[in-house]
Amino acid sequence: MLEPNKYTDYKTSVVSVAAAIIQVLQDGKNEKYSVVMRQVQSMIGEESKYEFQNSVNFLFLLGKIDYYCDKDVLALTV
């Protein structure tokens, strides 16, 4: 289980990276997984790549995004 501790950087936490993913997908269009990852890395920094997959999983479990494996696309479902 991932738990925050005193060494956790809040800028690269799962919740912060998830918010950046929502921001990227908010304009209503579907984006390729790699494109979203690059845009989030440019917004937050290179170290966000370590929490990116956990953030995608977090949003998927909450029902906020869908992943289409045939196209490798993330889509926001609001």
QUILIN-V300593 format. One record per pair of residues at least 6 apart in sequence whose ideal C-beta (glycine too) atoms are under 6 Angstrom apart, sorted by the first residue. I is the first residue (numbers start at 0). J is the second residue. D is the distance in whole Angstrom. If there is no record, write none. Layout:
# QUILIN-V300593
I/J/D  I/J/D
This chain:
# QUILIN-V300593
11/46/5  11/47/5  11/50/6  13/50/5  13/53/5  13/54/5  13/57/6  16/47/5  16/50/5  16/51/6  16/54/4  17/54/4  17/57/5  17/58/5  19/39/5  19/42/5  19/43/6  20/39/6  20/54/6  23/35/5  23/38/5  24/75/4  29/72/5  29/74/4  30/73/6  31/71/6  31/72/6  32/71/5  32/73/6  35/73/5  36/51/6  39/47/6  40/47/6  40/48/6  58/64/4  64/73/6  64/75/6  65/74/5  65/76/5  66/73/6
